[in-house]
Amino acid sequence: MQYDFSRDVMEKIEKMDADTAWKMHSKIMALPEFGEIKALEGRHAGQYRLRVGEWRVIFAVEDEKVLVGYLLPPAGVAQGDEKVENDND
């Protein structure tokens, strides 16, 4: 499985304290098999949410590749208008 992190995700992880960053990274690297994962609906259909502490990881899976699009704290989950896309296309 390959993993592709958006620039925004990388910047947020770099700003986290070491323990939170390690937990976030280890949970993401276990995707899509493990974790508290929920399939999103509506305009976000085809994307998933993983809970990691107070954060929500929004990601998609395409052709054996996990595309990690953005990280949101609980209050931001309903506000996310973004769609996960591959930055490398």
N, C-alpha and C positions, 0 to 999 in steps of 0.2 A: 504494500500500500504506500502510495506517495502522499505527501502533505504539502499543501500550498497555502501560505499565510498571506493575507492582505497586508499592505504597508501599515494600515491603521492598527491591526492586531499586533504586529511586531512592535510598534511604538508603545502601545498600552502595556504589553508584557515587559518591555524594557524599563518602564516607569514603576513597576510593581516591586514590593520588597521581595527579597530572595525566596522566602518560604512560599509566598503566594505565586510567584512566577514559576517555581519548581512544580507546585501542585497543578497549576494551569497547564504547563507544558506536558506533564505526565498524563493528565486526563485527556488532553487533545491527542496525544500519540497513541492512546488506546482506542480511539475512534476507528470505525463506527461500532465496534463490537460491545464495548462496555460503557457503563455510566448511566445516569438518569437522563435518557434521551426521549424527546417528544417530537413527533412529526408536526410541522406547522401546517396551517390551513390557509385557505383564501389566496390572497396575492402572494403569499410566501410558500405556497404549496411546492413540494420538492426540496424544501429546506428543513433543517432539524435544529432543535435547541438542546444543548447540554448544560446542565447546571453544575457549576464549580464554585462552591461557597456562595458568595453574594453575586457572583458574575454569571452571565449567560453567554455561552459560546454559540453563535449562529453559524451553521455550516451546511454544505451540500456534499453529495458524493456523486462523482461522475467518472466512469471508466477506471475503477480502481484508484481514484484520486480523491482525497478529502480536501475540499476547498473551504478554508476557514475564513469567512467573510468579515465578521465583526464580533466584538465583545461588548456586552451591555450590562450595566448594573440593573437590579430588579426594576427600578422605576423607568428605565429606558426601553424595556422590552416592547411595550405597546406602542412606543413612538418610532420604532425602527422602520424606515421606509426603504431601506437599502435592499438590494437583491444580491445574493452571493454570486460573484462572477470570477472567472479565472483571469488573474492579472497578466498571465504569461501568454495569452493568445495574441 
